[in-house]
């Protein structure tokens, strides 16, 4: 099936943010894949810090621009530090 964006509860978002902190990716994309079960709980499927299959065209325009801008900011930050 086609992956789809889901709306997270505040509690779920906090769990996701903990995984992001642990992954400690300084630049680029970090993709976290979750599966929502029938009881509405989430199960982490994969953490990927190299996302060759990330399809930005699937995002709405506003979110796509936000992702691209955040990516550019992270790259520029790394370049300034060198």
N, C-alpha and C positions, 0 to 999 in steps of 0.2 A: 504493500500500500504506500501511497504518497505520504511523506512526512508532513506534518502540519504544526504550525505554531500553536502553543497552548497558553492560556492565561494562568499564571501561578498565584497561589495564595501567598500571603506574607511569609508564612512559615516555610513554604516550599522555596521561596526566593532566598530566604536565609540559608537553607541547606545548600542551594546552588552556589551562593556566594562563598560558603566555606570550601567547597570543592575548587572554586576559582583561586582562593587564597593558597590552598595547598599546591595547586599546579604551578603557581608562581611564574606564569608566562609574562615576560617583559615586553615583548613586541609580537605582532602578528595576531592570529586568530586562535581562540580556544573554543572548541565546540563541545558542549555537553549534551549527550543524547539520553533522554529519559523515556520510559514507557509508563503510561498511565494505566493502572490496572482497573478492573471492574469495580473494586471497592474505593476508587479514586485516589489510592496511594500511588506514589511515584517510585520507580525502580531505576537506578542509574544503570545504563547499558554501556556507555563508553565515554571516556574523556579523550579528546583528540586535540593535540596542539599543532597538528599539521593537517589542514583541511583542504585537500585537493578537490573534494567533491562538494564543497560549500557553494551553493547556487544562490547568489545574491539576487538574481532575477525573481526568485520566489518571494522575496520580501516586498512589502509595500514601499512606495517611494520614500516616505518619511523615515522609516526604519532603515532602509538601505543607505540613505545619505548619512544617517547617524553612525552606522557601522563603518562606512568608508571614512568618515571624518575622524572617528576614534582610532581607526587603524593608522591613518596618516599622522595623527598626533603622537601615537606610540613610536612610529618610525622616526619622526623628527626629534623626539625626545632622546632616543638612543643615539642618533647622529650628533646631537649637540653635546652629549656626554663624552664623545670620543675626541 
